Amino acid sequence: MALGAARMVKFGVLTKQPQTVESLGSATVICTDKTGTITQDGMILARLYTHKTQTIISLTEPLSPSAKDVLRYARWASELTPFDPMEQAIVLAYETQFDAVTHPMEYEYPLDGTPPMMTHVYAADTRPVRVAGKGAVERIVRACQLPESEAATILKQTTQLAEQGYRVLGVAGSDWPTSIAYPDNQDDFDWSFKGLIALENPPKANAKAVVKQFNRAGIAVKMITGDSPETARAIARQVALPNADRMLTGIQVMTMTDSDLQTEVGPVNVFARMFPEAKLRVIRALKTNGEVVAMTGDGVNDGPALKAAHIGVAMGQRGTEVAKQAASLVLVNDDLRGMVDAIALGRRIYQNLKKAVGYIVSIHIPIILTVALPLLFGWKYINLFSPIHVIFLELVMGPTCSIAFENEPAERDLMRERPRRFTDTFFTAGELGLSVVQGLVIALAVLFVYWQAMQAGYGIERVRTMTFTTLVMSNIWLTLVSRSTRDSVLATLRRPNALLWLMLGLTGLLLGITLLVPPIRTFAQFISLTGADLGQCLLWSVLGVVWVEGWKRISADGQPASESQPPKKPDSTPLP
């Protein structure tokens, strides 16, 4: 898992704890933000709607005085030096029409409320402009206390723009007498509705492909955004998010009972006008349903949801320090594609970890039985192996299981399988039983060579050499057959794994040196074997292992039709 965490850096994913990498293989739901994650990082102010003339104007056209008025108020309601992509787009559009804002801000009402709104109050020398506010259209319309007919017209225009994928904000202004103290609540200004601004934030080029890869892997993608329902639905359709027309808003989430929410969060993949408390309820409902939840976020308000999720994922570039501290993973490039790679790597690590543990179980059984059974049954040579022989075996087995198997490529169709359940045990009874039987059969082969050589009247050094050689050769064959639980050795030979061949080559080299170099052979208490002896060791080592290949074939042939999968076109993107 530590090596896997190091590999993830290549995919732009940083992890705080190695075990998080393995946990990714269990993820069943990805809850992702829209802006900057599914959509592109930057925004463009594309259109303005002026309430005075009730017209929509493109920013590529010359702006009318009323349109310029909307743009001014939008700018004044933004930070002087913004870091938010939305406000940066507003500032950029403003500076193409006007000089930079030089008047000092006197008072600020931060973004708050449901849905949110923010207000800036400027010094008196900027009169007649003093107060500027922007935020969710519903909130601005409510604060302006517009007549029902005007409000309906504005909301209709908002819906039309949002359905085209624009992020739409309302803009309002107010004049406030200098002799009167500012109200405690920003809604209490005498607001005048100015218009709407529509910001373009198209999906990333790879967003649709990433969503498709998640769905193919059996992982549900749920978009959780503060945008309007129409904007969220439009983006969801553009990236082919399943059930894009089915949606819940933050207010709906908060008014539902726990049982109703747990029923609804499963099929719903689009959540709009969400706020921190609503996000947290959605995450908890999904966890209660037994889902393994990964949650992406970048803001301070995302901290509780990131903490509550099984796997919190923060954005590396635009994420706040609070989000990064709460998360267990960081996407360096703010690209959701990194999550696909990380999940594939997590599944591969879990898969290879099982192979390594199965190998360790199988190879230790013959070592234990070769030492224990002769002693229990009173064989002629009971002290066959000394500590030096066990050390040799451990030096061979350690790197094989930890390095060679860790470097093993993923099984075919790994990212086409459904995630394993979080409650599943590491080994099923069948998997553990196969490893035990495999070890017992190898032990029988090794003990047969031991017993036959002893019965033939060979000396203890010859018996020891033949038994040890059979055990080391069995280790080599066991390593090869353990590379896959379903593909044959011949199929796995085509898989690239330089470290595995290095480990097996070193094993064979060490065995050859031990048998052929006289000083080392004497030190190990071995003798030189004849060709017939080596042939016998080779034969029984093969017989003790390769029977598993037949079991693989029988197991594949006996697979129920409901579990079999039709052949699929290979994925053009290689798994990590």
N, C-alpha and C positions, 0 to 999 in steps of 0.2 A: 504494500500500500504506500510506503514511503517512496519507492521508485515510481509508482504511478502518479503520486503528487508532483514529483519532479517532471514527469513527462507532460503533465497538464500545463506547465508553464509555456510549452511550445504552442499550445492552442489558445494562449491568452487567458488562462484561468489560473488564479492563485487560490490555494486552499490553506486554511489555518491548521487543520488537523488531518492527517493522512486517512483516518477512517471515514472522513466525509466522502472521499473518492469512491469507496466501496458502497456507501449509502446511496450514491447517485444511481446505481444500478437498480434500486428499488423504486425510484421516483415514478409515480403514476399520474401526477398532475403538475403542470407548470403554470403558475399564476404570474403573468407578466404585465408590466406597464406598457402603455402604447407609445408615448412620446420618447423618442431616442432609443427605444428598444426594438419595437416592431417598425416604427417609422424612422425616418432619417433624423440625424442629430440637429440639424439646423432648420429654422422656419423662415418663411417668406411672407411678408404682408402682401396679400394678393389683391384684395378687394375691400372697398369701403361702402357702407350703406349710410346715407345721410337721412336723418329723420325729417329735416326741414323740407327737402325736395322729394323724399321717398324714392330715391334712385340708388342703384348699385353702380359704382364706378371702379374700373380696374386701375391699378397703380401704374400701369403702362400708359394711361391716358393723362392729359392735362387735368389737374384737379380744380374743381369749382371752389369758390370761397367756403361753401358749407362743408365740402369734403375736407378741405384743409383744416377747418375748425374741428372736425372729428379727430383728425390725425394729431392736432395740437393737444387736445385733451387726453388722448390715449398716451401720448408721450409724457405729459405732465403727471399722469397717474402711474408712471413706471419709475423704477429706480434710476438715479442719476448715472450710476455705473452698473448696469444690469449684468447678471450672470445667467439668468434664465433665458433659454433660447427664444421664447416667445417675446420677451421684452427687448432682447437684442434685435429681433426682426422689426419691432416697432421703432426703435431708435434709428436703425439703418434707414428705414423708410422716411422718418422725420427729417434726418439730416440731408436727404436728397432734395428736400423742399425748403428747409429753414436752417437758420444758424443754430448752433448748439445752445442748450438751456444754460443760462448763466445765473439766473436768479436763485437765491437760496431757498431751500425747503424749510418751512417753519414748523410743520407738524405732520406726523404720519400715522395713519390708521393701518395697522398691518392686515395682511390677508386673513380673513376669518369669516365665520358664518357658514350656513348651509343653504344653498350653494355659496361659494365664497365671493368676497368683494374686497377691494383695497382702495384707500383714499389718501391723497397727498394735498396738503395745504401749503400755499406759497406765501411769501412775504407780501406786504401791502403794496410795494412799489410795482408789482406785476399787474395791478388792477387794469381792466375790470376782471381779468382771470385770476381767481384765487384758489378755487377748490376743484380738483379733478378726481374722478373715480372710474374704475373699470372692474369688470368681473363677469361672472356668469350672467347671461342675458336675463334669465328669470329674476335674479336678485336685483339687477339694475332697474328693470321695469317695475319691480315691486317698490324699490326705494323712490323712484320718480313719481309714484302714485298716478300713473297715466289712466286716462279713461279706458274703458273696456275695449272699445273699437280700435283705439290706437295701439293698445297692448297686443291685440289679436293680430294686427297688421305686422307689427315688429316680430312677433313670435313666428308668424308665417314666413317672413323673410329669413329668419334664423334657421328654420327647418329646411328651407330650400338650399341655403348655403351649406348647412351641415350635411345634407344628403349628398352633396358633391365632395365630401371628405374634408371640408374646411373646418378649422377650429374657430369658433365664433365667440367674440366677447362683446359685451355691451359697454358703452362709454357714456358718462354723464358729467355735467359740470354744475357749479353753483357759485354765486357771489355771496359772500358773508360779511356783514358789517364788522368793522374793526372794533367797535365798542362792545360787542357781545362775545362772551366766552364760547369757545368751540364746544359743541355737544359731546357728551360721553360716547354716544353711539353714532357711527358714521352714517347710518340710515336717516338720522334726524336733520341733516342738511336739507336746504330747500333745493332739491335736485331738479335739473332740467335735462331731459334725455337728448343726447347729441347724435348717436348713431351706433353702427356696428362696425367692427373690424373683423375681417376673415383672413385667417392665417393658413397658408398651405404647408402641410407637413406630410408628404407622400410616404408610403411604405418603403423600407429599404429594398434594394434590388434582390436580396436573397431571402426576404421575409416569407414569401409564399412557399419557397422550397424548404425552409426551416420548419414551418408549420406542418408541411406534408411529411417531413422526416419524423417529427414527433408523433404524429398520428399513426404513421406506419409502425412505429415502435410501440404502439399501444399506450401512448402518453397523451392525456388530454391537455390542450392548451386553452387557458382561460385568460382573456384580456380584461384587466382591471384598470380603469382610467377615470380621471376626473372630468373628462370631456362630456359633451352632451350625448344623449342616446343616439341621435341621428349621425353625428360624427363618428361615434364608436362603431355603429352598425356599418357605415360606409367603409371604414378602414377594415373591419372584419371581413366584409365581402371581398375587398380587394386582395386580401391575403388568403382567401378561401378557408376561413375559419368555419368549422362545422357549426350548424345551428346559429348562424350569424343573426338571424331575425329574432331569436329568442333572447330576452334581455331582462336584467334586474338593475334597478337604480339603488343608490346608497340609502335613500329613504325607505324604499321597499324592503331592503335587507334589514334595516333597523326595526321596522314595524312587524316583521314576521316572528312567529314563535320559533323556538329552537328546532322543533320537530318539522315544521313546515320548511324552514330554511335548509335543513339537512336533505329534505326531499327535492328541493328546487336546485340546489347548487350542482347536482350531478349533471343534468342535461344542459344547464345554462352555461355558455362559454363567453358571454359578453356582459360585463358589469360597468355601467356608466354612472357619472356623477357620484363617484365613490369618494369617501373621506376616511380618515384613519380608523375610526371605530367600526365602520362598515367593512373595511378590508379585514380587520381582525376577526370579525364574526364569520366572514366567509372562510378564512383559513381554519378557524376552529371547527366549523361545520364540516369541512372536507376531511379534517383529521378524525372527527367523530365517525364519519362514514367509512373509515379504514383506509383512506387514501394516504399515500406518502407524498407530501406537498413540498415542491420547490417554489420559492417566491422571490421575484426580482423587485428591486426598489432602488431609489437613489436619494430620496429626501429624508429630512429629519422625521417627518411624520410617518415614514415607512418603517421606522425602527421597531415598533411593537409587532407588526406583522412579520417582519424578517426574523425576529426572535421566536415568534410562535411557530413558524414553519419548520418542518423537519430540516430543510436545507435553505437557508437564507442566502440570496445572491445579490451582491451590491454591484453597482456600476463603477468601474475604475476611473473613468474620466470625469463624469458629471456627478458622481455620487458624493454625498456629504460624508464627513468623518463619522458622524453618528450612524449612518447606514452601513458603512464599512465595518465599524466596530460590532454592530449587531449581527452582521452576516457571517456565514461560515465559508463562503466563496466570493471571489471578486472577479468580475469579467473585465479584464484590462482594457479591451477595446470597445466596451459597451455593445458587443455583438452577440446576439442570442445564438448564433451559429456555434460559438464556443461552448454553449450548454449541450448541444448535440454531441460534440466531440467528447465533452466531459462525461456525459451519460454513457456513451459507447465505451469509453475507457473504464468507467466504473463497472459496467457489465463484464468487460473483458477481464478486469482484475479479479472480480468475484469468481468468474469461470476458471481462470488459471489458478486461483487460490485453492479451489476444490480439487483441481488436478494434482497440485503439489501435495496437498494433505492426503489425498488418496494414494499417491505414490509413496509417501512416507509411511503410511499404515501398512501398505503391501510389502515394502522392502524390509521393514523391521521385524515382521513376523518370522521369516526364515532365519534371520540372525538370532532371534531369541530362541526359536525351536532347535536350531542347530547346536546351540550351546546347552539348552535345558534337557532335551529328550535323551541324548546319550547318557547324561548323568542320571536321569530318572530310571532308565532301563538298564543301566549297568553295562554299557558297551565297553569294548576293549580300550578304545582311546576316548577318554572323557574330557581331557583338557586340550582340545584340538586348537582352539584360537586363544591367543594371548592378547593383552591390551594393544599391542602394535597393530594387530590385524583389525581390531575394532576401530582404532584411530584411522587406519587407511580407509575403511568403509565410510566412516563419518566424513572424512575429507572429500570423498567422492560424492556422497549423497547431499551434503549441505549446499554446495554451489549449484548442484543440479536442480534441487527443489526451489531454491530462492532466486537464482539468477536465470537459469535456463527456462523454467516454466513461466517466470514473470515476463520474459521476452517473447513468449509464444503468441502468434497471431490469433485474432478472434476466430471463433467458429463461424462457419457460413450462416448467413441470415440472422446474425446476432441482433441486429437492430430491426428485425422484422418480428421478433418475439415479444410477447407481452411481458411487462415487468414482473419479477417474482414478488410474491406477497411478502410484506414486511414481517409477518409472523412465521414464515416458513423457517424450518430448522436448516442449519447449514448443510447437513447430510441427511437424506432420507434413509430409511431402513434398507431399501434396496441398494442405494449407492454405497453405503457403508458396508453392507453385506458383500457386495461385489469386490471391494478392496480387501476384505478379510479373506474371502475365498481365493482371490488372486494370490495373496500372501501365503495361504496354506498350500496351494498347488506348487508354488515355487519352493516352499519348504520341503514338500514331498520329493521334488526333483533333486534338490541339493542333498537331502538325507539319503536318497537312493544311491547317489554317487558315493557318498560317505560310507554307507553300509556295504555296497558292492566292493569297493576298494578294500575295505577292512576284511570282508569275507574272503577276498582273493589272497589274503596274507601279506598285503603291502605294508611297509613300515609307516610309522606315524607321520613322517615328513612327506611321503608321497600322498598319503590320504589327505593330509592337511592341504597340500598344494592343489590337489584335484578338487577338493571341496570348496576351497577359497576361490579358485578360478571359475568354477561353476556359479558361485554366488555373484561374483563381479560381472560375469557375462549375463547372468539373469538381470542384474541391475540395468545393463545397457538395453536389453530388449524391453524391459519394463518401462524404461524412460520413453522409448519409441512408441509403444502401444498406448501409453498414458496421455499422449498428446491430444487424443480425441476420444470421446465416449461413443461416437457413432461413425466416424470415418476410419477407413482402413489405414494400416501403416503405409501402404503404397500411395494412398491419397495424401497423407500428411507429409510424405517425403518431398512433395512439391511446395510445401509451405516454407517461406524463408524464416530461418531462425539461426543466425550465425553463432549466437552464444551457446545454443544447445549443442551444435556440432563441435564447438570448441570444448565444452565440458565432456562430451563423449569421447572426443579425440584424446583429451588429457587422461581420461579414465583408462582408455586402451593403452596409451603410452606408459602410464604408471604401472599397469599390470605387466606390460612387456618388459619394462626395466626390472621389475621385481622378479620376473621369471628368468631373465636372460643375463643380467649383470651379476656375476658371481658374488662380489662382496655384499650386495644388497640382498641377493637370494639367500645367502648364508645368514645374514642378520634377521631375515624374516622366517628363518627355519624352513625354507622351501628346498625343493630339488628340481632339476631339469626334467620336464615331462616329455614323453615320446609323442609322436604324431597321433598315435591311437588314443593316448590319454587325453590329449587336447580335443580330438574329435568327439570323444565320449562326453567331455565337459560341455562342448558346444551343442551337441545333440540334446542333452537333458536340459540345458539352460533354455533352448528354444522351445522344447516341449512343455516346459513349466510355465511359459509365458504366452505363446502365440495362440493358445486355445481361446484367449479372449477375443481374437479376431473373428472366430466362428460365432461367439456369443453376440458380438456387434451385429453380424449379418442376420442372425436369428431374431434379435431384438428389433432390428429395423423392419424385417419382413413381417413380424407379428404386430407391428404398430396398428392400432385401430384406425379405421378410415377417417373417423372424426378428428383424429389428431394429426393426420397427415396434411401436408400443405401442398398446393399445386406449385409447379415450377414457376419461378419468377425471374424476371429479367434482372441480371446482376446490377447492383447499385454502382453508378459510375464514380461515387466518392468513396475512396478507401477508408476503412475504419482505422482509428489510431491503434 
